[in-house]
């Protein structure tokens, strides 16, 4: 299920809010699809402008560079996931069940793909995170980006999960480390399955149930 969630983005990520215009939405949508198709290294605003049938200069009116564009897309995903987690945990009171629900939401690939969506779809963003997610912060200017609060949605999500971990076991000292491990492992294992299978024990087919059990063994084995 793809929820209808509006995400407020950090205005330091863009020069002009792409959600305010038809062209801006097309740039974001087709930019995401293009990165997923050819990879971030090969992606350029010139190639994107051809996809959108506009000028390269028009793309630069919305985004300063392709790194800011990538962080925009990734930030959108983490903000969306936090809202999704809040939605699914709304009526759950058991903390262990909360963590199990979070693990499932992080690992299961979104099924729906609304082809009529004129902006970002969860399924497309999920694939972006799996392939390009770490490139948002593995840069030499990570400290400056952090001072500009570009990674706040990711840190907020980590904080939310860490809080539930502490509620499960108040004496556990490494809640944030465990939370960030959950976030990274959920997508890195999917990447390994598809590209570096010797780094994982999961097969390409029917792996999500096993991955969920693996993640649960890490989390609850650690907490207990």
Secondary structure in CASP SS format (residue, H / E / C, confidence):
PFRMAT SS
TARGET T0000
AUTHOR 0000-0000-0000
METHOD secondary structure of the structure
MODEL  1
X C 1.00
X C 1.00
X C 1.00
X C 1.00
X C 1.00
X C 1.00
X C 1.00
X C 1.00
X C 1.00
X C 1.00
X H 1.00
X H 1.00
X H 1.00
X C 1.00
X C 1.00
X C 1.00
X C 1.00
X H 1.00
X H 1.00
X H 1.00
X C 1.00
X H 1.00
X H 1.00
X H 1.00
X H 1.00
X H 1.00
X H 1.00
X H 1.00
X H 1.00
X H 1.00
X H 1.00
X H 1.00
X H 1.00
X H 1.00
X H 1.00
X H 1.00
X H 1.00
X H 1.00
X C 1.00
X C 1.00
X C 1.00
X C 1.00
X C 1.00
X C 1.00
X H 1.00
X H 1.00
X H 1.00
X H 1.00
X H 1.00
X H 1.00
X H 1.00
X H 1.00
X C 1.00
X C 1.00
X C 1.00
X H 1.00
X H 1.00
X H 1.00
X H 1.00
X H 1.00
X C 1.00
X C 1.00
X C 1.00
X C 1.00
X C 1.00
X H 1.00
X H 1.00
X H 1.00
X H 1.00
X H 1.00
X H 1.00
X H 1.00
X H 1.00
X H 1.00
X H 1.00
X H 1.00
X H 1.00
X H 1.00
X H 1.00
X H 1.00
X H 1.00
X H 1.00
X H 1.00
X H 1.00
X H 1.00
X H 1.00
X H 1.00
X H 1.00
X H 1.00
X C 1.00
X C 1.00
X C 1.00
X C 1.00
X C 1.00
X H 1.00
X H 1.00
X H 1.00
X H 1.00
X H 1.00
X H 1.00
X H 1.00
X H 1.00
X H 1.00
X H 1.00
X H 1.00
X H 1.00
X H 1.00
X C 1.00
X C 1.00
X C 1.00
X C 1.00
X C 1.00
X C 1.00
X C 1.00
X C 1.00
X C 1.00
X C 1.00
X C 1.00
X C 1.00
X C 1.00
X C 1.00
X H 1.00
X H 1.00
X H 1.00
X H 1.00
X H 1.00
X H 1.00
X H 1.00
X H 1.00
X H 1.00
X H 1.00
X H 1.00
X H 1.00
X H 1.00
X H 1.00
X H 1.00
X C 1.00
X C 1.00
X C 1.00
X C 1.00
X C 1.00
X H 1.00
X H 1.00
X H 1.00
X H 1.00
X H 1.00
X H 1.00
X C 1.00
X C 1.00
X C 1.00
X C 1.00
X H 1.00
X H 1.00
X H 1.00
X H 1.00
X H 1.00
X H 1.00
X H 1.00
X H 1.00
X H 1.00
X H 1.00
X H 1.00
X H 1.00
X H 1.00
X H 1.00
X H 1.00
X H 1.00
X H 1.00
X C 1.00
X C 1.00
X C 1.00
X C 1.00
X C 1.00
X C 1.00
X H 1.00
X H 1.00
X H 1.00
X H 1.00
X H 1.00
X H 1.00
X H 1.00
X H 1.00
X H 1.00
X H 1.00
X H 1.00
X H 1.00
X H 1.00
X H 1.00
X H 1.00
X H 1.00
X H 1.00
X H 1.00
X H 1.00
X H 1.00
X H 1.00
X C 1.00
X H 1.00
X H 1.00
X H 1.00
X C 1.00
X C 1.00
X C 1.00
X C 1.00
X C 1.00
X C 1.00
X C 1.00
X C 1.00
X H 1.00
X H 1.00
X H 1.00
X H 1.00
X H 1.00
X H 1.00
X H 1.00
X H 1.00
X H 1.00
X H 1.00
X H 1.00
X H 1.00
X H 1.00
X H 1.00
X H 1.00
X H 1.00
X C 1.00
END
